[in-house]
């Protein structure tokens, strides 16, 4: 029974994922098309960036030269595009159980012999597939356009970056799923999840601007979303992925436990 539910969840998510993929490809491809220009004018760009405070540049991932592939990706995609796309996709898909409850639709699948754990498990599986497609398209689009314009991008390094992006998305989706089954309200769960993402981003910015508060960055998911070193060196970010994996497993696990005993009538 889990396969038909998974197929249904994927079918319901396809329009959202398709539009997010289009946005990711369009924006990422457009910015990457200008990479050769940035690379050929490195000195001029670096001089322009020196006008801005170092703390401000660090807050937005501009630690180094934009001609560097890792810094370029981290600035325009990793720190800006991907967190927005991942948050939108993760929150809208992960709050679907609460939305179905509001519409009364959830009573239909739960009236069958399908256990609640399997039902929510199918929803989680749909989240995994959707985020994997979105991460692959977002990172792959930049890589493809980069190779077309002659950028020195390493496909293997970008593949690792896609895995890191996917792990970040899973972290957001898992926490949102837990909030969804606890509150049983899509608006509340989505608002809380969005607020958490914004709060973590602000923590990372404050930590980079104020060195005395650098320790608070450990509580921000953005602290573990650093693409520059991954793309430049090809080093697998074991610690970062482990953090996201731990949050995802614990949050999704608790979500399933809560959903199994949750009163859906209230």
C-alpha positions in Angstrom: 0.0 0.0 0.0 3.0 2.3 0.6 3.9 2.4 -3.1 0.5 3.9 -4.3 0.6 6.4 -1.5 4.2 7.4 -2.5 3.1 7.7 -6.1 0.2 9.9 -5.1 2.5 12.1 -2.9 5.0 12.5 -5.8 2.2 13.4 -8.2 0.9 16.0 -5.9 4.4 17.5 -5.5 5.4 17.5 -9.2 4.0 21.0 -10.0 5.8 22.6 -7.1 9.1 20.8 -7.7 8.9 21.5 -11.4 8.5 25.3 -10.8 11.3 25.3 -8.2 13.5 23.4 -10.7 12.8 26.0 -13.4 13.6 28.8 -11.0 16.8 27.1 -9.9 18.0 26.4 -13.4 17.1 29.9 -14.7 18.7 31.8 -11.9 21.7 29.5 -11.5 22.3 29.3 -15.2 22.0 33.1 -15.6 24.5 33.9 -12.9 26.9 31.2 -14.1 26.9 32.6 -17.6 28.6 35.7 -16.2 31.3 33.7 -14.4 33.9 34.0 -17.3 33.4 37.8 -17.1 34.0 37.8 -13.4 37.0 35.6 -13.8 38.6 37.8 -16.6 38.1 40.9 -14.4 39.2 39.5 -11.1 41.3 42.5 -10.1 38.5 45.0 -10.8 36.0 42.9 -8.9 38.3 42.4 -5.9 39.0 46.1 -5.8 35.2 46.8 -5.7 34.7 44.3 -2.9 37.4 45.9 -0.8 35.0 48.9 -0.4 32.7 46.8 1.7 33.3 45.8 5.3 35.0 42.4 5.7 32.4 41.4 8.3 29.6 42.1 5.9 31.2 40.2 3.1 31.8 37.2 5.4 28.2 37.3 6.5 27.1 36.7 2.9 29.8 34.0 2.1 32.1 36.4 0.2 35.3 35.2 1.9 37.8 35.2 -1.0 37.7 36.0 -4.6 34.6 35.7 -6.7 36.8 34.2 -9.4 37.2 31.2 -7.2 34.6 28.5 -8.2 33.8 27.7 -4.6 33.4 31.2 -3.5 31.3 32.0 -6.6 28.9 29.1 -6.0 28.7 29.8 -2.2 27.9 33.4 -2.7 25.3 33.3 -5.5 23.8 29.8 -5.0 24.8 28.3 -1.6 24.0 31.4 0.5 21.1 32.8 -1.5 19.3 30.6 -4.0 19.5 27.1 -2.4 18.3 28.0 1.1 15.3 29.7 -0.4 14.3 26.9 -2.8 15.0 24.2 -0.2 12.9 26.0 2.4 10.0 26.6 0.1 10.0 23.0 -1.1 10.5 21.4 2.2 8.0 23.4 4.1 5.2 23.1 1.5 5.6 19.4 1.1 6.3 18.5 4.7 3.1 20.3 5.9 0.9 18.4 3.6 -0.4 16.0 6.3 -1.7 19.0 8.3 -3.3 20.4 5.2 -5.0 17.1 4.4 -6.4 17.1 7.9 -7.8 20.5 7.4 -9.5 19.4 4.2 -10.7 16.2 5.7 -8.9 14.2 2.9 -6.6 12.4 5.4 -9.5 10.3 6.6 -9.7 8.4 3.3 -6.2 6.8 3.3 -6.2 6.3 7.1 -9.6 4.4 6.8 -7.7 1.6 4.9 -5.5 -1.0 6.7 -2.5 1.1 6.0 -0.7 1.9 9.3 -0.2 5.5 10.1 3.6 5.0 10.3 3.6 3.7 6.7 1.4 6.6 5.6 3.7 9.2 7.0 6.7 7.2 5.8 5.4 7.5 2.3 5.2 11.3 2.8 8.7 11.4 4.0 9.9 9.3 1.1 8.2 11.8 -1.2 10.1 14.6 0.5 13.4 12.8 0.0 12.8 12.3 -3.7 11.6 15.9 -4.3 14.6 17.4 -2.4 17.0 15.1 -4.3 15.6 16.2 -7.6 15.7 19.9 -6.6 19.2 19.7 -5.3 20.5 17.9 -8.4 18.8 20.4 -10.7 20.0 23.4 -8.8 23.7 22.3 -8.5 23.7 20.5 -11.9 22.4 23.5 -13.7 25.3 25.6 -12.5 27.8 22.9 -13.4 26.3 22.4 -16.9 26.3 26.1 -17.8 29.7 26.5 -16.3 31.2 23.8 -18.5 29.5 25.3 -21.5 31.1 28.7 -20.9 34.5 27.1 -20.2 34.5 27.5 -16.4 37.0 25.3 -14.5 34.3 23.4 -12.6 35.0 19.8 -11.4 31.9 17.6 -11.8 32.9 15.3 -8.9 33.2 18.3 -6.5 29.8 19.6 -7.6 28.3 16.2 -7.0 29.5 16.4 -3.4 28.0 19.9 -3.1 24.7 18.5 -4.3 24.7 15.9 -1.5 25.4 18.6 1.0 22.5 20.7 -0.4 20.3 17.7 -0.2 21.2 17.1 3.4 20.4 20.7 4.3 17.0 20.4 2.7 16.3 17.1 4.6 17.1 18.9 7.9 14.5 21.6 7.2 11.9 19.1 5.9 12.3 16.8 8.9 11.8 19.5 11.5 8.8 20.9 9.5 7.3 17.4 9.4 7.6 17.1 13.2 6.0 20.6 13.6 3.2 19.6 11.2 2.1 16.5 13.1 2.5 18.2 16.5 0.4 21.3 15.6 -1.9 19.7 13.0 -2.1 23.1 11.4 -0.3 23.9 8.1 -0.1 27.6 8.7 1.3 27.3 12.2 3.8 24.6 11.3 4.9 26.4 8.1 5.2 29.7 10.0 7.3 28.2 12.8 9.6 26.4 10.3 10.1 29.6 8.3 10.8 31.5 11.5 13.4 28.9 12.6 15.2 29.1 9.2 15.3 32.9 9.4 16.5 32.8 13.0 19.3 30.4 12.1 20.3 32.6 9.2 20.5 35.7 11.5 22.5 33.7 14.0 25.1 32.9 11.3 25.2 36.5 10.2 25.7 37.8 13.7 28.3 35.2 14.5 30.4 36.3 11.4 29.9 40.0 12.0 30.7 39.9 15.8 33.7 37.6 16.5 32.9 37.5 20.3 29.6 35.7 19.4 31.1 33.2 17.0 30.1 30.3 19.2 26.4 30.8 18.4 27.0 29.8 14.8 27.0 26.2 16.0 23.2 26.5 16.5 22.6 27.5 12.9 22.1 25.2 10.0 23.9 27.7 7.8 27.1 27.1 9.7 27.2 23.6 8.2 26.2 24.7 4.7 29.6 25.8 3.4 30.1 24.9 -0.3 33.4 26.8 -0.9 35.8 24.2 0.5 33.8 21.3 -0.9 33.9 22.7 -4.5 37.5 23.9 -4.4 39.0 20.8 -2.7 36.5 18.0 -3.3 36.7 17.2 0.4 33.6 15.4 1.6 32.0 17.4 4.5 31.5 14.5 6.9 30.7 16.6 9.9 28.2 18.8 8.2 26.4 15.9 6.5 26.4 14.0 9.9 24.7 17.0 11.6 22.0 17.2 9.0 21.5 13.5 9.0 21.2 13.3 12.8 18.6 16.1 12.8 16.7 14.5 10.0 16.6 11.0 11.5 15.6 12.2 15.0 13.0 14.7 13.7 11.4 12.3 11.3 11.5 9.5 13.8 9.7 11.6 16.5 7.3 12.7 13.8 6.3 9.1 13.1 5.9 8.3 16.8 3.8 11.4 17.4 1.6 10.8 14.4 0.9 7.2 15.4 -0.8 8.3 18.6 -2.1 11.7 17.6 -5.8 12.4 17.9 -6.8 13.5 14.4 -10.3 14.3 15.4 -9.7 17.2 17.6 
